[in-house]
Amino acid sequence: MPLFFLHVRDGASLIRDPDGSCIPAIVSAKTETIYSARALMSQSIIADGRFGIHRRFEIFDHEGSTVAVVPSCQAVT
């Protein structure tokens, strides 16, 4: 099963996913990203009252190549 890393871009900062996740396909990685974005936005609202909609997820493969970018705003549609 492929290994994908779901890094979070918050402005100029890249918050790296150090372990990655074994996910069957890029479509599944995008779905997982939406769930993660929703959880991250919920935590952000609770912690500091910010929605965090400006963030985006950058999905990398095991070779370090970007295979997809998912804006957090897709998690609320």
PyMOL Python script that loads the backbone (N, CA, C, O; Angstrom):
from pymol import cmd

cmd.read_pdbstr("""\
ATOM      1  N   MET A   1       0.854  -1.168   0.000  1.00  0.00           N
ATOM      2  CA  MET A   1       0.000   0.000   0.000  1.00  0.00           C
ATOM      3  C   MET A   1       0.905   1.237   0.000  1.00  0.00           C
ATOM      4  O   MET A   1       1.891   1.286   0.735  1.00  0.00           O
ATOM      5  N   PRO A   2       0.571   2.226  -0.818  1.00  0.00           N
ATOM      6  CA  PRO A   2       1.397   3.441  -0.903  1.00  0.00           C
ATOM      7  C   PRO A   2       1.414   4.231   0.408  1.00  0.00           C
ATOM      8  O   PRO A   2       0.457   4.219   1.183  1.00  0.00           O
ATOM      9  N   LEU A   3       2.524   4.907   0.620  1.00  0.00           N
ATOM     10  CA  LEU A   3       2.689   5.763   1.785  1.00  0.00           C
ATOM     11  C   LEU A   3       2.532   7.211   1.342  1.00  0.00           C
ATOM     12  O   LEU A   3       3.227   7.673   0.437  1.00  0.00           O
ATOM     13  N   PHE A   4       1.602   7.930   1.997  1.00  0.00           N
ATOM     14  CA  PHE A   4       1.366   9.342   1.703  1.00  0.00           C
ATOM     15  C   PHE A   4       1.595  10.164   2.970  1.00  0.00           C
ATOM     16  O   PHE A   4       1.315   9.713   4.080  1.00  0.00           O
ATOM     17  N   PHE A   5       2.108  11.377   2.781  1.00  0.00           N
ATOM     18  CA  PHE A   5       2.328  12.314   3.868  1.00  0.00           C
ATOM     19  C   PHE A   5       1.385  13.493   3.671  1.00  0.00           C
ATOM     20  O   PHE A   5       1.366  14.111   2.606  1.00  0.00           O
ATOM     21  N   LEU A   6       0.604  13.802   4.702  1.00  0.00           N
ATOM     22  CA  LEU A   6      -0.385  14.876   4.632  1.00  0.00           C
ATOM     23  C   LEU A   6       0.160  16.087   5.388  1.00  0.00           C
ATOM     24  O   LEU A   6      -0.153  16.288   6.561  1.00  0.00           O
ATOM     25  N   HIS A   7       0.970  16.883   4.711  1.00  0.00           N
ATOM     26  CA  HIS A   7       1.561  18.081   5.301  1.00  0.00           C
ATOM     27  C   HIS A   7       0.537  19.215   5.275  1.00  0.00           C
ATOM     28  O   HIS A   7      -0.324  19.266   4.396  1.00  0.00           O
ATOM     29  N   VAL A   8       0.639  20.114   6.240  1.00  0.00           N
ATOM     30  CA  VAL A   8      -0.283  21.251   6.325  1.00  0.00           C
ATOM     31  C   VAL A   8       0.498  22.539   6.053  1.00  0.00           C
ATOM     32  O   VAL A   8       1.503  22.822   6.705  1.00  0.00           O
ATOM     33  N   ARG A   9       0.023  23.299   5.094  1.00  0.00           N
ATOM     34  CA  ARG A   9       0.616  24.612   4.779  1.00  0.00           C
ATOM     35  C   ARG A   9      -0.230  25.672   5.480  1.00  0.00           C
ATOM     36  O   ARG A   9      -1.425  25.802   5.215  1.00  0.00           O
ATOM     37  N   ASP A  10       0.402  26.426   6.376  1.00  0.00           N
ATOM     38  CA  ASP A  10      -0.265  27.509   7.099  1.00  0.00           C
ATOM     39  C   ASP A  10       0.540  28.772   6.826  1.00  0.00           C
ATOM     40  O   ASP A  10       1.511  29.059   7.527  1.00  0.00           O
ATOM     41  N   GLY A  11       0.140  29.523   5.811  1.00  0.00           N
ATOM     42  CA  GLY A  11       0.910  30.686   5.388  1.00  0.00           C
ATOM     43  C   GLY A  11       2.240  30.236   4.808  1.00  0.00           C
ATOM     44  O   GLY A  11       2.276  29.432   3.877  1.00  0.00           O
ATOM     45  N   ALA A  12       3.321  30.747   5.348  1.00  0.00           N
ATOM     46  CA  ALA A  12       4.655  30.370   4.868  1.00  0.00           C
ATOM     47  C   ALA A  12       5.178  29.110   5.554  1.00  0.00           C
ATOM     48  O   ALA A  12       6.190  28.551   5.131  1.00  0.00           O
ATOM     49  N   SER A  13       4.500  28.661   6.602  1.00  0.00           N
ATOM     50  CA  SER A  13       4.957  27.498   7.365  1.00  0.00           C
ATOM     51  C   SER A  13       4.400  26.199   6.789  1.00  0.00           C
ATOM     52  O   SER A  13       3.244  26.129   6.371  1.00  0.00           O
ATOM     53  N   LEU A  14       5.245  25.181   6.778  1.00  0.00           N
ATOM     54  CA  LEU A  14       4.816  23.841   6.384  1.00  0.00           C
ATOM     55  C   LEU A  14       4.947  22.948   7.605  1.00  0.00           C
ATOM     56  O   LEU A  14       6.048  22.721   8.107  1.00  0.00           O
ATOM     57  N   ILE A  15       3.827  22.450   8.073  1.00  0.00           N
ATOM     58  CA  ILE A  15       3.797  21.537   9.212  1.00  0.00           C
ATOM     59  C   ILE A  15       3.827  20.130   8.640  1.00  0.00           C
ATOM     60  O   ILE A  15       2.862  19.673   8.028  1.00  0.00           O
ATOM     61  N   ARG A  16       4.947  19.451   8.848  1.00  0.00           N
ATOM     62  CA  ARG A  16       5.172  18.156   8.218  1.00  0.00           C
ATOM     63  C   ARG A  16       4.534  17.008   8.991  1.00  0.00           C
ATOM     64  O   ARG A  16       4.542  16.977  10.222  1.00  0.00           O
ATOM     65  N   ASP A  17       3.992  16.087   8.247  1.00  0.00           N
ATOM     66  CA  ASP A  17       3.495  14.823   8.773  1.00  0.00           C
ATOM     67  C   ASP A  17       4.712  13.898   8.833  1.00  0.00           C
ATOM     68  O   ASP A  17       5.166  13.429   7.789  1.00  0.00           O
ATOM     69  N   PRO A  18       5.252  13.622  10.023  1.00  0.00           N
ATOM     70  CA  PRO A  18       6.506  12.888  10.103  1.00  0.00           C
ATOM     71  C   PRO A  18       6.401  11.401   9.778  1.00  0.00           C
ATOM     72  O   PRO A  18       7.381  10.788   9.352  1.00  0.00           O
ATOM     73  N   ASP A  19       5.220  10.817   9.974  1.00  0.00           N
ATOM     74  CA  ASP A  19       5.080   9.370   9.826  1.00  0.00           C
ATOM     75  C   ASP A  19       4.418   8.943   8.527  1.00  0.00           C
ATOM     76  O   ASP A  19       4.712   7.869   8.002  1.00  0.00           O
ATOM     77  N   GLY A  20       3.536   9.767   8.012  1.00  0.00           N
ATOM     78  CA  GLY A  20       2.780   9.379   6.829  1.00  0.00           C
ATOM     79  C   GLY A  20       1.735   8.335   7.172  1.00  0.00           C
ATOM     80  O   GLY A  20       1.636   7.878   8.311  1.00  0.00           O
ATOM     81  N   SER A  21       0.960   7.969   6.166  1.00  0.00           N
ATOM     82  CA  SER A  21      -0.101   6.976   6.326  1.00  0.00           C
ATOM     83  C   SER A  21      -0.122   6.082   5.101  1.00  0.00           C
ATOM     84  O   SER A  21       0.032   6.547   3.972  1.00  0.00           O
ATOM     85  N   CYS A  22      -0.313   4.802   5.337  1.00  0.00           N
ATOM     86  CA  CYS A  22      -0.479   3.865   4.228  1.00  0.00           C
ATOM     87  C   CYS A  22      -1.931   3.956   3.779  1.00  0.00           C
ATOM     88  O   CYS A  22      -2.848   3.574   4.506  1.00  0.00           O
ATOM     89  N   ILE A  23      -2.119   4.460   2.591  1.00  0.00           N
ATOM     90  CA  ILE A  23      -3.460   4.704   2.041  1.00  0.00           C
ATOM     91  C   ILE A  23      -3.482   4.086   0.649  1.00  0.00           C
ATOM     92  O   ILE A  23      -2.525   4.252  -0.108  1.00  0.00           O
ATOM     93  N   PRO A  24      -4.561   3.371   0.290  1.00  0.00           N
ATOM     94  CA  PRO A  24      -4.566   2.598  -0.958  1.00  0.00           C
ATOM     95  C   PRO A  24      -4.373   3.384  -2.255  1.00  0.00           C
ATOM     96  O   PRO A  24      -3.797   2.861  -3.209  1.00  0.00           O
ATOM     97  N   ALA A  25      -4.848   4.640  -2.306  1.00  0.00           N
ATOM     98  CA  ALA A  25      -4.768   5.389  -3.562  1.00  0.00           C
ATOM     99  C   ALA A  25      -4.867   6.883  -3.269  1.00  0.00           C
ATOM    100  O   ALA A  25      -5.263   7.283  -2.174  1.00  0.00           O
ATOM    101  N   ILE A  26      -4.511   7.692  -4.238  1.00  0.00           N
ATOM    102  CA  ILE A  26      -4.546   9.138  -4.067  1.00  0.00           C
ATOM    103  C   ILE A  26      -5.962   9.644  -3.781  1.00  0.00           C
ATOM    104  O   ILE A  26      -6.137  10.605  -3.031  1.00  0.00           O
ATOM    105  N   VAL A  27      -6.962   9.008  -4.367  1.00  0.00           N
ATOM    106  CA  VAL A  27      -8.353   9.406  -4.099  1.00  0.00           C
ATOM    107  C   VAL A  27      -8.671   9.215  -2.620  1.00  0.00           C
ATOM    108  O   VAL A  27      -9.311  10.066  -2.002  1.00  0.00           O
ATOM    109  N   SER A  28      -8.228   8.112  -2.062  1.00  0.00           N
ATOM    110  CA  SER A  28      -8.435   7.851  -0.633  1.00  0.00           C
ATOM    111  C   SER A  28      -7.645   8.832   0.219  1.00  0.00           C
ATOM    112  O   SER A  28      -8.108   9.243   1.283  1.00  0.00           O
ATOM    113  N   ALA A  29      -6.454   9.211  -0.240  1.00  0.00           N
ATOM    114  CA  ALA A  29      -5.641  10.193   0.486  1.00  0.00           C
ATOM    115  C   ALA A  29      -6.351  11.541   0.523  1.00  0.00           C
ATOM    116  O   ALA A  29      -6.314  12.230   1.542  1.00  0.00           O
ATOM    117  N   LYS A  30      -6.997  11.923  -0.576  1.00  0.00           N
ATOM    118  CA  LYS A  30      -7.744  13.186  -0.603  1.00  0.00           C
ATOM    119  C   LYS A  30      -8.925  13.136   0.363  1.00  0.00           C
ATOM    120  O   LYS A  30      -9.208  14.119   1.048  1.00  0.00           O
ATOM    121  N   THR A  31      -9.609  12.007   0.420  1.00  0.00           N
ATOM    122  CA  THR A  31     -10.730  11.845   1.358  1.00  0.00           C
ATOM    123  C   THR A  31     -10.232  11.948   2.797  1.00  0.00           C
ATOM    124  O   THR A  31     -10.843  12.628   3.622  1.00  0.00           O
ATOM    125  N   GLU A  32      -9.135  11.280   3.095  1.00  0.00           N
ATOM    126  CA  GLU A  32      -8.536  11.346   4.429  1.00  0.00           C
ATOM    127  C   GLU A  32      -8.136  12.784   4.775  1.00  0.00           C
ATOM    128  O   GLU A  32      -8.260  13.216   5.921  1.00  0.00           O
ATOM    129  N   THR A  33      -7.664  13.502   3.783  1.00  0.00           N
ATOM    130  CA  THR A  33      -7.277  14.893   3.976  1.00  0.00           C
ATOM    131  C   THR A  33      -8.475  15.749   4.372  1.00  0.00           C
ATOM    132  O   THR A  33      -8.364  16.606   5.248  1.00  0.00           O
ATOM    133  N   ILE A  34      -9.605  15.524   3.738  1.00  0.00           N
ATOM    134  CA  ILE A  34     -10.827  16.277   4.082  1.00  0.00           C
ATOM    135  C   ILE A  34     -11.208  16.029   5.538  1.00  0.00           C
ATOM    136  O   ILE A  34     -11.546  16.970   6.257  1.00  0.00           O
ATOM    137  N   TYR A  35     -11.157  14.772   5.980  1.00  0.00           N
ATOM    138  CA  TYR A  35     -11.468  14.457   7.379  1.00  0.00           C
ATOM    139  C   TYR A  35     -10.473  15.130   8.323  1.00  0.00           C
ATOM    140  O   TYR A  35     -10.859  15.656   9.367  1.00  0.00           O
ATOM    141  N   SER A  36      -9.205  15.111   7.956  1.00  0.00           N
ATOM    142  CA  SER A  36      -8.174  15.747   8.776  1.00  0.00           C
ATOM    143  C   SER A  36      -8.364  17.259   8.830  1.00  0.00           C
ATOM    144  O   SER A  36      -8.190  17.869   9.885  1.00  0.00           O
ATOM    145  N   ALA A  37      -8.719  17.861   7.708  1.00  0.00           N
ATOM    146  CA  ALA A  37      -8.953  19.306   7.667  1.00  0.00           C
ATOM    147  C   ALA A  37     -10.110  19.685   8.584  1.00  0.00           C
ATOM    148  O   ALA A  37     -10.038  20.686   9.297  1.00  0.00           O
ATOM    149  N   ARG A  38     -11.165  18.896   8.569  1.00  0.00           N
ATOM    150  CA  ARG A  38     -12.312  19.170   9.445  1.00  0.00           C
ATOM    151  C   ARG A  38     -11.911  19.095  10.912  1.00  0.00           C
ATOM    152  O   ARG A  38     -12.306  19.944  11.710  1.00  0.00           O
ATOM    153  N   ALA A  39     -11.130  18.086  11.266  1.00  0.00           N
ATOM    154  CA  ALA A  39     -10.674  17.936  12.647  1.00  0.00           C
ATOM    155  C   ALA A  39      -9.772  19.094  13.045  1.00  0.00           C
ATOM    156  O   ALA A  39      -9.892  19.625  14.149  1.00  0.00           O
ATOM    157  N   LEU A  40      -8.879  19.483  12.160  1.00  0.00           N
ATOM    158  CA  LEU A  40      -7.966  20.590  12.433  1.00  0.00           C
ATOM    159  C   LEU A  40      -8.732  21.904  12.600  1.00  0.00           C
ATOM    160  O   LEU A  40      -8.416  22.695  13.490  1.00  0.00           O
ATOM    161  N   MET A  41      -9.726  22.139  11.758  1.00  0.00           N
ATOM    162  CA  MET A  41     -10.529  23.360  11.887  1.00  0.00           C
ATOM    163  C   MET A  41     -11.302  23.368  13.198  1.00  0.00           C
ATOM    164  O   MET A  41     -11.402  24.409  13.848  1.00  0.00           O
ATOM    165  N   SER A  42     -11.853  22.219  13.597  1.00  0.00           N
ATOM    166  CA  SER A  42     -12.586  22.141  14.869  1.00  0.00           C
ATOM    167  C   SER A  42     -11.673  22.463  16.040  1.00  0.00           C
ATOM    168  O   SER A  42     -12.050  23.214  16.939  1.00  0.00           O
ATOM    169  N   GLN A  43     -10.471  21.894  16.029  1.00  0.00           N
ATOM    170  CA  GLN A  43      -9.508  22.159  17.102  1.00  0.00           C
ATOM    171  C   GLN A  43      -9.109  23.630  17.123  1.00  0.00           C
ATOM    172  O   GLN A  43      -8.939  24.219  18.191  1.00  0.00           O
ATOM    173  N   SER A  44      -8.964  24.208  15.962  1.00  0.00           N
ATOM    174  CA  SER A  44      -8.573  25.613  15.847  1.00  0.00           C
ATOM    175  C   SER A  44      -9.655  26.534  16.411  1.00  0.00           C
ATOM    176  O   SER A  44      -9.350  27.522  17.079  1.00  0.00           O
ATOM    177  N   ILE A  45     -10.902  26.211  16.141  1.00  0.00           N
ATOM    178  CA  ILE A  45     -12.022  27.006  16.659  1.00  0.00           C
ATOM    179  C   ILE A  45     -12.050  26.934  18.183  1.00  0.00           C
ATOM    180  O   ILE A  45     -12.221  27.951  18.854  1.00  0.00           O
ATOM    181  N   ILE A  46     -11.883  25.738  18.721  1.00  0.00           N
ATOM    182  CA  ILE A  46     -11.913  25.554  20.176  1.00  0.00           C
ATOM    183  C   ILE A  46     -10.730  26.260  20.839  1.00  0.00           C
ATOM    184  O   ILE A  46     -10.895  26.920  21.864  1.00  0.00           O
ATOM    185  N   ALA A  47      -9.551  26.122  20.260  1.00  0.00           N
ATOM    186  CA  ALA A  47      -8.335  26.646  20.883  1.00  0.00           C
ATOM    187  C   ALA A  47      -8.222  28.162  20.831  1.00  0.00           C
ATOM    188  O   ALA A  47      -7.891  28.800  21.830  1.00  0.00           O
ATOM    189  N   ASP A  48      -8.501  28.745  19.650  1.00  0.00           N
ATOM    190  CA  ASP A  48      -8.268  30.184  19.537  1.00  0.00           C
ATOM    191  C   ASP A  48      -9.339  30.942  18.767  1.00  0.00           C
ATOM    192  O   ASP A  48      -9.146  32.106  18.417  1.00  0.00           O
ATOM    193  N   GLY A  49     -10.454  30.299  18.504  1.00  0.00           N
ATOM    194  CA  GLY A  49     -11.561  30.978  17.847  1.00  0.00           C
ATOM    195  C   GLY A  49     -11.349  31.223  16.362  1.00  0.00           C
ATOM    196  O   GLY A  49     -12.150  31.918  15.736  1.00  0.00           O
ATOM    197  N   ARG A  50     -10.300  30.675  15.791  1.00  0.00           N
ATOM    198  CA  ARG A  50     -10.019  30.835  14.354  1.00  0.00           C
ATOM    199  C   ARG A  50     -10.519  29.611  13.594  1.00  0.00           C
ATOM    200  O   ARG A  50     -10.454  28.483  14.082  1.00  0.00           O
ATOM    201  N   PHE A  51     -11.007  29.858  12.416  1.00  0.00           N
ATOM    202  CA  PHE A  51     -11.527  28.780  11.581  1.00  0.00           C
ATOM    203  C   PHE A  51     -10.409  28.026  10.872  1.00  0.00           C
ATOM    204  O   PHE A  51     -10.512  26.814  10.683  1.00  0.00           O
ATOM    205  N   GLY A  52      -9.354  28.711  10.481  1.00  0.00           N
ATOM    206  CA  GLY A  52      -8.233  28.079   9.808  1.00  0.00           C
ATOM    207  C   GLY A  52      -8.507  27.702   8.364  1.00  0.00           C
ATOM    208  O   GLY A  52      -7.862  26.811   7.814  1.00  0.00           O
ATOM    209  N   ILE A  53      -9.459  28.378   7.757  1.00  0.00           N
ATOM    210  CA  ILE A  53      -9.850  28.043   6.380  1.00  0.00           C
ATOM    211  C   ILE A  53      -8.762  28.387   5.362  1.00  0.00           C
ATOM    212  O   ILE A  53      -8.795  27.895   4.234  1.00  0.00           O
ATOM    213  N   HIS A  54      -7.809  29.219   5.747  1.00  0.00           N
ATOM    214  CA  HIS A  54      -6.728  29.629   4.842  1.00  0.00           C
ATOM    215  C   HIS A  54      -5.680  28.526   4.658  1.00  0.00           C
ATOM    216  O   HIS A  54      -4.866  28.603   3.738  1.00  0.00           O
ATOM    217  N   ARG A  55      -5.686  27.512   5.510  1.00  0.00           N
ATOM    218  CA  ARG A  55      -4.694  26.440   5.404  1.00  0.00           C
ATOM    219  C   ARG A  55      -4.973  25.558   4.190  1.00  0.00           C
ATOM    220  O   ARG A  55      -6.064  25.566   3.621  1.00  0.00           O
ATOM    221  N   ARG A  56      -3.954  24.807   3.819  1.00  0.00           N
ATOM    222  CA  ARG A  56      -4.154  23.803   2.772  1.00  0.00           C
ATOM    223  C   ARG A  56      -3.287  22.593   3.100  1.00  0.00           C
ATOM    224  O   ARG A  56      -2.260  22.705   3.769  1.00  0.00           O
ATOM    225  N   PHE A  57      -3.716  21.460   2.623  1.00  0.00           N
ATOM    226  CA  PHE A  57      -2.956  20.229   2.783  1.00  0.00           C
ATOM    227  C   PHE A  57      -2.198  19.951   1.503  1.00  0.00           C
ATOM    228  O   PHE A  57      -2.737  20.074   0.403  1.00  0.00           O
ATOM    229  N   GLU A  58      -0.949  19.578   1.659  1.00  0.00           N
ATOM    230  CA  GLU A  58      -0.127  19.184   0.530  1.00  0.00           C
ATOM    231  C   GLU A  58       0.196  17.709   0.713  1.00  0.00           C
ATOM    232  O   GLU A  58       0.858  17.320   1.675  1.00  0.00           O
ATOM    233  N   ILE A  59      -0.276  16.901  -0.212  1.00  0.00           N
ATOM    234  CA  ILE A  59      -0.085  15.462  -0.125  1.00  0.00           C
ATOM    235  C   ILE A  59       1.173  15.086  -0.897  1.00  0.00           C
ATOM    236  O   ILE A  59       1.297  15.356  -2.092  1.00  0.00           O
ATOM    237  N   PHE A  60       2.099  14.457  -0.186  1.00  0.00           N
ATOM    238  CA  PHE A  60       3.360  14.020  -0.782  1.00  0.00           C
ATOM    239  C   PHE A  60       3.395  12.497  -0.839  1.00  0.00           C
ATOM    240  O   PHE A  60       2.835  11.826   0.027  1.00  0.00           O
ATOM    241  N   ASP A  61       4.051  11.957  -1.856  1.00  0.00           N
ATOM    242  CA  ASP A  61       4.252  10.511  -1.913  1.00  0.00           C
ATOM    243  C   ASP A  61       5.534  10.145  -1.167  1.00  0.00           C
ATOM    244  O   ASP A  61       6.201  11.022  -0.617  1.00  0.00           O
ATOM    245  N   HIS A  62       5.878   8.870  -1.144  1.00  0.00           N
ATOM    246  CA  HIS A  62       7.042   8.399  -0.398  1.00  0.00           C
ATOM    247  C   HIS A  62       8.364   8.907  -0.967  1.00  0.00           C
ATOM    248  O   HIS A  62       9.393   8.846  -0.294  1.00  0.00           O
ATOM    249  N   GLU A  63       8.343   9.406  -2.198  1.00  0.00           N
ATOM    250  CA  GLU A  63       9.556   9.944  -2.815  1.00  0.00           C
ATOM    251  C   GLU A  63       9.732  11.440  -2.556  1.00  0.00           C
ATOM    252  O   GLU A  63      10.738  12.030  -2.950  1.00  0.00           O
ATOM    253  N   GLY A  64       8.745  12.049  -1.889  1.00  0.00           N
ATOM    254  CA  GLY A  64       8.828  13.470  -1.576  1.00  0.00           C
ATOM    255  C   GLY A  64       8.239  14.387  -2.630  1.00  0.00           C
ATOM    256  O   GLY A  64       8.438  15.601  -2.583  1.00  0.00           O
ATOM    257  N   SER A  65       7.511  13.812  -3.585  1.00  0.00           N
ATOM    258  CA  SER A  65       6.866  14.614  -4.629  1.00  0.00           C
ATOM    259  C   SER A  65       5.449  14.980  -4.214  1.00  0.00           C
ATOM    260  O   SER A  65       4.728  14.164  -3.639  1.00  0.00           O
ATOM    261  N   THR A  66       5.057  16.217  -4.512  1.00  0.00           N
ATOM    262  CA  THR A  66       3.685  16.650  -4.253  1.00  0.00           C
ATOM    263  C   THR A  66       2.773  15.986  -5.281  1.00  0.00           C
ATOM    264  O   THR A  66       2.979  16.121  -6.487  1.00  0.00           O
ATOM    265  N   VAL A  67       1.758  15.266  -4.788  1.00  0.00           N
ATOM    266  CA  VAL A  67       0.824  14.594  -5.700  1.00  0.00           C
ATOM    267  C   VAL A  67      -0.546  15.247  -5.712  1.00  0.00           C
ATOM    268  O   VAL A  67      -1.341  15.007  -6.621  1.00  0.00           O
ATOM    269  N   ALA A  68      -0.833  16.080  -4.701  1.00  0.00           N
ATOM    270  CA  ALA A  68      -2.119  16.790  -4.665  1.00  0.00           C
ATOM    271  C   ALA A  68      -2.051  17.898  -3.620  1.00  0.00           C
ATOM    272  O   ALA A  68      -1.280  17.831  -2.662  1.00  0.00           O
ATOM    273  N   VAL A  69      -2.874  18.912  -3.831  1.00  0.00           N
ATOM    274  CA  VAL A  69      -3.039  19.996  -2.860  1.00  0.00           C
ATOM    275  C   VAL A  69      -4.543  20.130  -2.615  1.00  0.00           C
ATOM    276  O   VAL A  69      -5.334  20.241  -3.552  1.00  0.00           O
ATOM    277  N   VAL A  70      -4.916  20.117  -1.335  1.00  0.00           N
ATOM    278  CA  VAL A  70      -6.326  20.203  -0.967  1.00  0.00           C
ATOM    279  C   VAL A  70      -6.520  21.394  -0.036  1.00  0.00           C
ATOM    280  O   VAL A  70      -6.084  21.352   1.114  1.00  0.00           O
ATOM    281  N   PRO A  71      -7.173  22.465  -0.518  1.00  0.00           N
ATOM    282  CA  PRO A  71      -7.436  23.617   0.342  1.00  0.00           C
ATOM    283  C   PRO A  71      -8.425  23.233   1.458  1.00  0.00           C
ATOM    284  O   PRO A  71      -9.339  22.439   1.233  1.00  0.00           O
ATOM    285  N   SER A  72      -8.241  23.789   2.635  1.00  0.00           N
ATOM    286  CA  SER A  72      -9.146  23.484   3.758  1.00  0.00           C
ATOM    287  C   SER A  72     -10.581  23.856   3.446  1.00  0.00           C
ATOM    288  O   SER A  72     -11.508  23.248   3.980  1.00  0.00           O
ATOM    289  N   CYS A  73     -10.779  24.843   2.591  1.00  0.00           N
ATOM    290  CA  CYS A  73     -12.151  25.257   2.257  1.00  0.00           C
ATOM    291  C   CYS A  73     -12.954  24.115   1.624  1.00  0.00           C
ATOM    292  O   CYS A  73     -14.184  24.140   1.672  1.00  0.00           O
ATOM    293  N   GLN A  74     -12.298  23.131   1.040  1.00  0.00           N
ATOM    294  CA  GLN A  74     -13.009  21.985   0.465  1.00  0.00           C
ATOM    295  C   GLN A  74     -13.645  21.118   1.562  1.00  0.00           C
ATOM    296  O   GLN A  74     -14.542  20.323   1.285  1.00  0.00           O
ATOM    297  N   ALA A  75     -13.181  21.274   2.791  1.00  0.00           N
ATOM    298  CA  ALA A  75     -13.714  20.471   3.902  1.00  0.00           C
ATOM    299  C   ALA A  75     -15.060  20.995   4.392  1.00  0.00           C
ATOM    300  O   ALA A  75     -15.738  20.314   5.162  1.00  0.00           O
ATOM    301  N   VAL A  76     -15.455  22.180   3.965  1.00  0.00           N
ATOM    302  CA  VAL A  76     -16.726  22.744   4.419  1.00  0.00           C
ATOM    303  C   VAL A  76     -17.772  22.768   3.316  1.00  0.00           C
ATOM    304  O   VAL A  76     -18.847  23.341   3.498  1.00  0.00           O
ATOM    305  N   THR A  77     -17.482  22.168   2.201  1.00  0.00           N
ATOM    306  CA  THR A  77     -18.460  22.137   1.113  1.00  0.00           C
ATOM    307  C   THR A  77     -19.105  20.781   0.993  1.00  0.00           C
ATOM    308  O   THR A  77     -19.955  20.576   0.127  1.00  0.00           O
TER     309      THR A  77
END
""", "prot")
cmd.dss("prot")
cmd.show_as("cartoon", "prot")
cmd.util.cbc("prot")
cmd.orient("prot")
